[in-house]
């Protein structure tokens, strides 16, 4: 390596004199020092752009085709649907009028109490006679139907509205309470007494009776 370097230096100095080589080294060193000191001012900001030459070739324009659809009036469609709906919908039929019965009191069997007494069910017969009497009072207009009221309460109301009926209704209500609430064993005499009291009430409700 050293021998080759010595031979290379000897060949260079044979061509270039030593004084000129020293001058070239000084110039190169000074140039490098100036470039190093002024870096990066000497670097260009924009490099030249290489652009290809323009070729003014004729442009090919394709014909434009426009597909025009017929304009549809949506209002006509809505009108047609509305007309179809009005034709399809039938006219409402008038609602039939239902006539209600004038009396809201249900009809009772007048012989039910007698059948219960004949079967020996005197307590139920006494209760049924009081119910029949209350139904007669309601039909006569002495009291108005009161849902949820007991027969005893309705009898007391009837005695208040028409005082002459008070003694008979009071006796019937007391007998009913003794049998059903006082645990009194009802017999045929009790049923006969209830029949007599309710008969007095019905007699007073007849035309020309006690007012």
Secondary structure, DSSP 8 states (H G I E B T S, - for coil): -HHHHHHHHHHHHHHS-HHHHHHHHHHHHHHHHHHHHSTTTTS-SS---------------------------HHHHHHHHHHHHHHHS------------S--S----TTHHHHHHHTT-HHHHHHHHHHHHHHHHHHTTSS---TT--HHHHHHHHHHHSGGGHHHHHHHHHHHHHHHTS-----HHHHHHHHHHHHHHHHHHSTTS--
